[in-house]
Amino acid sequence: FYFEVTDNDALVGGKKTKTDIKTIQLFTKENIIEETKESNKFIKTQLDLSKSSSNEISDNINKIKNNLLNNELSLWEKKQQIEKVKEEYKKLEKSLEEVKNKLKEKNINLMSEEEKEKIIALQKMLNKLIDEEIKKMFEDNEKMMKENNDKNVIEKIKNIEKTKKEIDSEIERYQELFKQLEFEERFQNTIEKIKSLSNKQKDLQKMNEQKEDFSVLEKKQEEIKKEFEEIKKDIDEIKQLNDSLSKPNKMENTSEEEEEILKDIEKSIESLNKKMRQESQKQQKSTKEKIDKLSNKLQSSQSAMKMQSTYEDIDNLRQL
């Protein structure tokens, strides 16, 4: 697109000028799904980094406690060890901030009310994890070290350790809640993909009934096959994600339906290749019916899972 304007010079006539041509890229549903997958992958990576930093903090805290009890460190060495813990805490904090920022980028306008509530609750949970109290503890430690008060330093270190354990527990809880949210997002996206594929199969049937060229029909059926293979892959990944949850959802097995659909698609391709119109129409009709059956089974499974989890999920999130 571009903008064009004309001045109001009445003597010699209006002069026109226009801007450079610009392009607007409209995001398709596929773009949004892919973007969501990448966003979720980034969040999980940052959560893993935060756990790694937290483990480093634990190791360094244990070293500090042992050395202080044995009185083996100079003041400078004590400061260095405390600095190591502070640096690891900064890394943990940075990872959690990255997760927080990524969550803010999620387009909640495309979500259900339930999903919106979960995202908002997860954001609040992150605000609690990024704790100012620990920062104050580090500052107090530095003052006590200058006073050479090892006993009080050890007590403060123990307080930091206790607070850090609480953060660890909350990070694990957060990871579990986020995985459940990701599971629900991907499950819904897969259902929508299957519905879209059903419409494409229906359109292909009509083209076949209207005596479209066999080569065109075969090509389109090949494309549908490729799309369905991607959906099969999505379903497998969703199953793996579900299995990784501490309390997996009761997800129905659809392997048999998936294999039957694939067989029908392959038979349809073969019939089209042999220019057997009536046979291909029969197989395409069967494919469409089985795709719809798969869609209905997944939607039924989704409804059952929602009834099972809604109350406990929402109650848990409201307590965050």
N, C-alpha and C positions, 0 to 999 in steps of 0.2 A: 504494500500500500504506500501511498505518498499523499502529502498535502499540497494543494495548489491555491495560491491567492492572487487576486487581481487588484491593482490600485485603482483609484477613481479619477485618473487624469482625463478630464473632459475635452481638453484641447487636442491632444494627439492620440487619444484612445488609451484604455487601460493596459498596463504592462503586467504580464503574468510571470510568476516565479513559483518554482515548486521545490520541495525538499527531496533529499535522496530517497530512493526506494527502500523501504523497510519490510521485514518479514516477521509475521507472528507465527510462532510454533504452538499449535494446540495439542495438549497432552491427551493421548488416547487412554482408554482403560488399561491397556497393556503397559503403557509407559508408567502409569501410576502404580501398578502392581510391582513392576520391576524396581521402581524407585523405593517403594516400601520395603522390598526384600533387601536392597542395599542399605537402607537406613537401619533396619533391624540387625543386619550383619555388623554394622559399625557399632551399634549400641552394645551388642554381645561382646565384641572385641574389647570395648572400653571397660565393661564390667569385669572381664577376665583380667585386664590390666590392673584394675583396682584391687582385685583379690591378690594378685601377685605382689603389689606394693604393700598390702596389708600383711602378707606373710613375711616380707622383708622387715617390716616394723616389729613383728613378734620376735624374729631372730635377734634384731639389734637390742630390743628391750631386755631380753634374757641375758645378753652379753653385758649390758650396762649394770643390771642388778648383781650379777656374779662379781663383776669387777669392783663395784662399790662395796659390796659385802667384804671382799678380800682386801679392800683398800690398796689396789694395785695400780691405780691410775693417777697421773698428775692432773691438775686443774685443766690444762690445755687438752689432754687426752679425753677427759670427761666431756668437755665442750664439743670435741670432734664427734664423739659417739652420739651425743644428743642431736648434733647437727644432722647426722646420718638419718636418725629417726624423723626429724623434721622434714628433711628432703623427701623421704619416702611418703610421709603424710601429704606433702604438697602434690606428689605424683598421684596419690589416691584421690585427693581432692580435685585435681585437674581432670582425671578420668570421669569422675562423677559429674563435673561441670559439663563435660563434652556430651555425656548422656542426657543431661538436663536440656542442653541447647538443641540436641537432635530431636528430643521429644516435642519441643516447641515448634519445630519445623513440620511436624505431622499435620496434615490437613484434616482437622476435626469436623469440618463441614461435610466430609464424605463418610463420616462414621455414624453408627447408631448411637442412641442416647446412652446405652449401656457401655459402649466402647469409649465414648467421650468421658463418662464418669470414671472409668478405669484409668485413662490417660491423665486426667486431672489429679486423681489420687496418687498415681505414681510420681507425678511432678512434686506433689506435697511431700511425699516420702523422701525424695532426693533432697529437698530443702532441710529436712531433719538430719539426714546423713552428713551433710556438710556442716559440721559442728564447730561453733566458735569456742566452745568450752575447752576443747583440746588445745587450741592455739594459746589460750590463757594459761593452761597448765605448763606449756613449754616455756612461756615467759617467766612464770613463777620459778621453774626449775633453774633457769639461768641466774636469777637473783640469788637463789639458795646456794648454787655452786660458787658464786663469788664470795658468799659468806662462809664457804667451806662446810656447809651443813649437810653432810652425806645422808644422815638419818632422814631428814625431811625430803631430800631429793629422792631417796628410795620410795618413800611414801607417795610422793607425787608421781613417780614412774609407775607405781602399782595402780594409781588412779587412772593414768593414761592407758595402761594395759587393760583395765576393766572396761573403760569407755570404748577402747578399740575392739574388744571382744563383742560388745553390744553392736558396734558398727558392722563387724563381720557377719553377725547373725542377721542384721537387717539387709546387708548386701545379698546374702543367700536367699533371703525371703523375697527381695526385690527381683532377683534373677528368675525365681520360680514364677512370680506373678507376671513378669514380662514374657517369659516363654509361653505362658497360658494365653496371654493377649496375642502373641505372634501366631500361636496355633489357631486361634479363632479367626484372625485376619486371613490367614492362608486358606483355611477351610472354606470361608465365605468366598474368597477370590476364585477358588477351584470350582465351586458350584456355579459361579457366574460364567466361568470359562466353558463349562459343560453345557450350560444353557445356550451360550453363543454358538457352540459347535453344533448343537441340535438344530438351530435355525439354519446354519450353513448346509447341513445335510438335507434339510427340508427343501431349501432352494435348489440343491443339486437334483433332488427327485423331480421337481417341476421342470427343470431344464431337460432332464431325460425324457419326461413325458411329452415335452414339446419337440422331441426329435433333434436335440442339439448334437453336434458332431461328436463322435466317440472320443476323439483325441482330446477335445476340450473337457469332456466329462471325466475322462481318465485322469487328466492333470489335476482337476479340482478334487477328485477323490483321493489322489495322492497327497494333496495339501491337507485334507481333512485327517488322513492317516497320520501325517507328521504332527499335526496339532494334538491329536489324541495321544500319541506317544509322549508328548510333553506333559499332557495332563496326567498320564500314568506315572510319570516321573515325579510330578508334584504330589500326587497322592502318596507315593512311597516316602517322600521327604516329610510329609505331614505325619505319617505313621511313626517315623523315626523321632520326630520332634515330640510327638505324644508320648512315646515310650521313655523319653528322657525326663519327663515330668515325675515328680515324687508321687503324685496321685494321677496317673494317666486317665484321660477321658474314656468313656465306653464307646469306642469308635468301631462301627461295624466293618467287617471284612468284605471288600468289594472286588477281590482278585478274580473271582469267577466271572462276574459281570464284565470286567475290563477285558479279559481274554476273549469272551464271546463277541464283544464289540469289534475287537481287532480282527478276529477271524472273519466276521461278516464284511468288514471293510476290505480285507484282502480278497475275499471271494468276489466282491463287487468290482474291484480293480481288474481281476482276472477276466470276468465276464465282459467288461467294457473293452478290454484288450482284444477279446475274441469277437467283439461286435455282437454280443448276445443281449439285445436290448431288454427283452421281457425278463430274462433271468437277472440282469443287473438291477432292474427296477424292483424286483422282489427282494433282492439282497439289500438294496438301499432303504427300502421300507423297514425291513427287519433291523437294520443298523440304527435308524432313527428311533424306533421303538425301544431298543436296548439302551441307547444313550439317555432317553427320557427316564427309563427305569433306573439307571444308575443315578441320575440327577435326583429323582424322587427318594431313592434310598439314602443318599447323602443328606438331603434336606430333612428327612425323617430322623436320621441319626443326629443331625445338628440340633433339632428341636428337643430331642430327648436329653442331649448333653446340656443344653441351656436350662432345662427344668431342673436337672440334677445339680448344676453348679451356681446358678444365678444368685440364690439367697446367700449361700456361704461366701461366694466371691465378693458380692457387694458389701456384706457385713464386715468381712475382713478388711476391705479397702477403706471403708468408712472409719475404721478404728486406727488407720495409719496417721 
